[in-house]
Amino acid sequence: MPDSSAPTPHVCARFHRAIELIGSRWTGAILQTLLQGKTRYAAIRGAIPDITDRMLSERLRSLEGEDLVLRVVIPESPVRVEYELTPKGSELQKALREIGAWAERWIPLESDEASATAGEPKGRKRRPARRARRTRPV
């Protein structure tokens, strides 16, 4: 029987909004690319396999609207446009680094999964092997 005196879980509205913002498809990859410095549109597009021009444009506009990304127009001939993180966007570096470290420990690459299941009958799922916990200097 459930304990009716247990507190109801609550999700902080700010936390939820932040997760929705950086958790949108392609957004993390765009931010990760921009953490390396000022970048032109074509370089971002080239760094993220499978993203469409339309989606990249939408995400960049959205990140601009949230004051995470700055669009810099350089008045040359031809006009050059670069994107860079604002101070607000740059503050995500530590969080994205932690997510990256978590992913290295827990998310297998598709090629890892394919080689691990090679030779097994189709339809039979192989339970992922537990990975040894790595210790890294912080």
PyMOL commands that set and color helices and strands:
alter all, ss='L'
color gray80, all
select helices_A, chain A and resi 13-22+27-34+41-47+53-65+87-90+93-106+110-117
alter helices_A, ss='H'
color red, helices_A
select strands_A, chain A and resi 39-40+69-74+80-85
alter strands_A, ss='S'
color yellow, strands_A
deselect
rebuild
show_as cartoon
